[in-house]
Amino acid sequence: MDFIKELWMFLKVRKKFWLLPILIILVMFGGLIVMAKGSAVAPFIYTIF
């Protein structure tokens, strides 16, 4: 949790809010891969990458 707080402070202090959408998309893709790891959807997701 400390990492997230420091990352938010970095974005806020240095006015790098344009990085926020990139980070959100990366977290969503990571969550999608973790959720589909053992399911029947996994072969379709891995073909995207």
Buried (B, 14 or more C-beta within 10 A) or exposed (E): EEEEEEBEEEBEEEEEEEEEEEEEEEEEEEEEBEEBEEEEEEEEBEEEE
